[in-house]
Amino acid sequence: MIIGIGAAPGVAIGRAFVLPTWEWDVPDQKMDVVDLTREFERLTEGIRTSRCEIEDMKKEVKEMVGPEESSIFDAHLAILEDPVFMSEIKGIIERQYKAAEVAVKEAIDHFVTMFDLLDDEYMKERATDIKDVGNRLLKHLLGAPEIKLPSDTQPYILVAKELSPSQLVHLNPKHVLGIVTLIGGKTSHSAIMSRAIGIPLVAGLEGRREEPFQTGELLVIDGEEGVVFIDPDEETQRVYEEKQRKLQRKKEQLQLLAQVDAVTRDGEHLTLAANISSLRELETSLKHGAQGVGLFRTEFLYMDRSEFPSEDEQFDVYRRIAQGAAGQPVVIRTLDIGGDKQLDYFALPEEDNPFLGYRAIRISLDRPDLFLTQLRAILRASAFGEVRVLYPMISSVDEVLQAKALLKRAMEQLDDRGEAYNADIPVGIMIEVPAAAAIADLLAEEVDFFSIGTNDLVQYVLAVDRMNEQIAHMYHPYHPAVLRMLRMTVNAARERGIEVSVCGELAGDERAIPIWLELGISKLSMSPQSLLRVKHRVLNTSAAEARETGRQCFGLGRSGEIERLLSEFVIPVAER
C-alpha cells in the first residue's frame, strides 16, 4: 500500500495506463541576426494558436462541468499575456540569438525551478500551469503531435507525473476509472477538475515507490483515504469492491431524496436552495431537489466575451432562470468582479491587495452606467418569477442607500419605457465583511434580507487567505470569532424581522447543521453537488439534539474543540 493525498473521492479498480511525459527535447539552436524577425513571428503565431486552443478548452469545460471550473483556464491565458514570462522568452531570443523553441524551454525551466524552490505548495502547483502553457507553446513551435489518451481500450486508471488542465479536458469518465499523480495536492487544478467530473484521484506519490508505475499493473485507489494498492491480493480487492458498491448504492439512495423535504426527525423544516452560475447548473440543482436559487453569480455572464453583456442579453438569462425555478425564489447577486475575478475587456487597476480593493459593489456604484443596465435586466426578469436582488461586499449604510437610489432610478427608466417589473422586489445584502456584521442592526433597517457569505467572512475575520498554503491551516470556519459574527448578524436580523440565510461553503458542510439550528437559520444555499448529502443529514438529525450541540459550541473558546464536537455529532446514518 502507498499512502498519498486523497484529492478527489471515490474508489477505482483497474489496470494502469502510464501517461508519457508531455515534454520534448529541444536542441540548443543559435540563430543568425537576420533570422530574429522570423523567430519573433513564429513565437507570435505560436502564442496566437495556443490562446485559441486554451479558449476552446475553456468553453468545453464550461459546457461540461460549469463556469467556475472553466475559470482554471483564465490562469493559462494570463500566462500567455504575462509580461515577465514573455519578456524572458523574447530576451533570450534577442540577446542570445536562440530559436523561439529554445527560448520558451529555457524560460519554462527558469520559472518552474524558481517556483519549486519556494516552500509553498500553492506556488509549486502553479508551476504546473507554466509547464502546461509552455509545453503547449513548444508543441506548436516544434510541430509536435499532442499526446492523446487511449479511447479504444478497456477502462483504465490513468497514472501521470502530473496532469495538466489541458489533458483533463479530454478525459472521458467512461474510459478513465481513476487518476494517480506523482505530484500535486487537493488545491491543484487536476484535483478541482477531477472532483467536478467525478473521477477519484490520489496525488502526491512522488518518492513513495522505488520503481516506476507500469502500464498494465492492477491498481486499487481510494481518493478519499489517499491510498493506492499495486497488484492487490484477493482480500484487499474484495474489500474495495464492496466499498465501491456501497458508494454507488449511497449515491442512488441519495437521488431518491430529491423530491423529499429536508425535515429533521422531530419535524423542523430547512429550506435547501442552490448556488448557481448558469442555466445548466439550475437544471442539475432542480434534479437534486433544490428549493429555489439562493445565489445566482452573475459575474460569469460577463466572462468569456469581449465586451459587457447588454441589458437584453442579461434579461434573457435572468428570465429563463426565474421561469425555470417555477415559482421558487431566485436571488440574483449583482456583479461581483475584482479580487480573483477579472474581465479581459475591463482593466482593473493594479493593486497590492485586490481582495480589499476595487471590487463588487464598489465598482457598481462607481460605474452607475453598468449597474443600471444590470438592475434594469434584473427588474424586468422579476415580472416572470420570484426574483430578489442581492448586493455583494456591503460595508456601510451609505452603500446600501446609494444602491437603493440607483434601483429606484432603474425602475423609473423602465416606467418611461412601459416595461413590467415587480415594484416590491425584495432587496438584500451579503454579510461577508466584518464591518457589515458589526453594524448589522443598522443595515437591517434598510433591506429585506441578509445572505451570509461565509467564504469571505471567514477570510476577513481571521485575516487568512485560504488559497495560501502556508497559512491555509489557520483558516477555521468554526473559529469562535466567526461564530460570534454569525450570532451578531442573526440577532440583528431577528430584531428587525428580516430573513437571514447562508450561501457560503459552510452552508454545505454537514457538521454546521447544529450551528444553524441553534441560531435559528432555516435557509441554506449550497453547491448543487451538496444538496442531497446535506438533506440526507437533516433527515437523520434531531433538531433538539442539534441545538444542544450548537449551544455547547458557542460556549467553547477554541476552533479545534468546536470542530471535534461537531464532528462527533455527525454520526453515520448506518449507526442510527
Secondary structure, DSSP 8 states (H G I E B T S, - for coil): -EE-EEEE--EEEEEEEE-----------B--GGGHHHHHHHHHHHHHHHHHHHHHHHHHHHHHH-HHHHTHHHHHHHHHT-HHHHHHHHHHHHHH-B-HHHHHHHHHHHHHHHHHTSS-HHHHHHHHHHHHHHHHHHHHHHT--------SSS-EEEEES---HHHHTT--TTTEEEEEESS--TTSHHHHHHHHHT--EEE--TTS-SS---TT-EEEEETTTTEEEES--HHHHHHHHHHHHHHHHHHHHHHTTTTS-EE-TTS-EEEEEEEESSHHHHHHHHHTT--SEEEEEGGGGSSSSSS---HHHHHHHHHHHHHHTTTS-EEEE----BTTB-BTTB-----S-GGGSS-THHHHHH-HHHHHHHHHHHHHHGGGS-EEEEE-S---HHHHHHHHHHHHHHHHHHHHHT----TT--EEEEE-SHHHHHTHHHHHTT-SEEEE-HHHHHHHHHT--TT-TTTGGG--TT-HHHHHHHHHHHHHHHHHT-EEEE-SGGGG-GGGHHHHHHHT--EEEE-GGGHHHHHHHHHT--HHHHHHHHHHHHT---HHHHHHHHHHH---GGG-
